[in-house]
């Protein structure tokens, strides 16, 4: 589990969720953008809930791993969604093609066809 410090408070969430949240916040900050994300959390009384986090250029998030009794909070769909959103904000990088590969085949387009 990770304790995430945010806006003068903190909450517990799964370690993979916390890492994905911080990576997404960093990507948003690079673009000067913001977004809100619903995160599954564990309250101090041990109950589970959801927190809505606003992340962006001014977000000051800190995540620390903590030993915590109880099950790790897991939400793979959320982690994958956050990673996908982070990837969408990544800079475009050139793709290197092996000049010796036989994958370059001419494509026969009929440019007169209507779409």
C-alpha positions in Angstrom: 0.0 0.0 0.0 1.0 3.6 -0.5 0.1 6.7 1.5 -0.4 9.6 -0.9 -0.1 13.1 0.5 -2.2 15.6 -1.3 -3.6 19.1 -0.4 -2.5 18.9 3.2 -4.1 15.5 3.8 -3.3 11.9 2.9 -5.0 8.7 1.8 -4.1 5.0 1.4 -4.3 3.3 -2.0 -2.7 0.5 -3.8 1.0 0.9 -4.7 0.4 0.4 -8.5 -2.5 2.9 -8.4 -0.3 5.5 -6.6 2.6 5.1 -9.1 0.2 5.4 -12.1 -1.4 8.5 -10.5 1.9 10.2 -10.0 3.1 9.4 -13.5 -0.2 10.8 -14.9 0.1 13.9 -12.8 3.7 14.5 -14.1 2.5 14.1 -17.7 -0.3 16.6 -17.2 2.1 19.0 -15.6 4.4 18.9 -18.6 1.5 20.1 -20.7 0.1 22.6 -18.2 -3.1 20.6 -18.1 -5.3 19.2 -15.4 -7.8 16.3 -14.9 -9.7 14.8 -12.1 -9.4 11.1 -11.3 -11.4 8.8 -9.0 -9.1 6.7 -6.9 -10.1 3.8 -4.6 -8.9 4.5 -1.1 -8.8 3.0 2.4 -10.0 5.2 5.2 -8.4 5.4 8.6 -11.2 3.2 10.1 -10.4 0.5 7.6 -13.3 1.0 5.3 -12.9 1.4 1.5 -14.1 4.4 -0.4 -13.3 6.6 -3.4 -11.5 10.0 -3.5 -11.7 12.3 -6.5 -8.2 13.9 -7.0 -7.6 16.9 -9.2 -4.1 16.5 -10.7 -2.3 19.0 -12.8 0.6 21.5 -12.9 0.1 22.7 -9.4 -0.5 19.3 -7.8 1.9 18.5 -5.1 1.6 14.7 -4.7 3.9 12.6 -2.6 3.6 8.8 -2.4 5.3 6.6 0.2 5.2 2.9 0.6 3.7 1.8 4.0 3.2 -1.5 5.7 -0.5 -1.8 6.3 -2.6 -4.6 7.6 -5.2 -5.7 5.2 -5.4 -6.4 1.5 -3.7 -4.3 -1.1 -6.2 -2.1 -3.1 -6.0 -3.4 -6.6 -7.8 -1.8 -9.6 -6.0 -3.0 -12.8 -8.5 -1.3 -15.1 -7.8 2.1 -13.4 -4.0 1.5 -13.6 -4.2 0.7 -17.3 -6.5 3.7 -18.0 -4.0 6.0 -16.2 -1.1 4.5 -18.1 -3.0 5.0 -21.4 -3.8 8.6 -20.6 -0.1 9.1 -19.6 1.0 7.6 -22.9 -1.3 9.9 -24.9 0.6 12.8 -23.3 4.0 11.4 -24.1 6.1 13.2 -26.7 6.1 11.8 -30.2 9.2 9.8 -30.9 10.5 8.7 -34.3 10.1 5.0 -35.2 13.2 3.3 -36.5 12.6 0.8 -39.3 15.1 -1.9 -40.2 16.1 -1.2 -43.8 16.8 -4.9 -44.3 13.3 -6.0 -43.3 10.9 -7.0 -46.0 7.9 -5.2 -44.5 7.8 -2.3 -46.9 5.4 -3.4 -49.6 3.7 -0.9 -51.9 0.1 -0.2 -51.0 -2.3 0.0 -53.9 -4.7 2.8 -53.0 -7.4 3.9 -55.3 -7.4 7.6 -54.5 -10.6 8.1 -56.5 -12.7 6.1 -54.1 -15.0 8.1 -51.8 -14.7 7.7 -48.1 
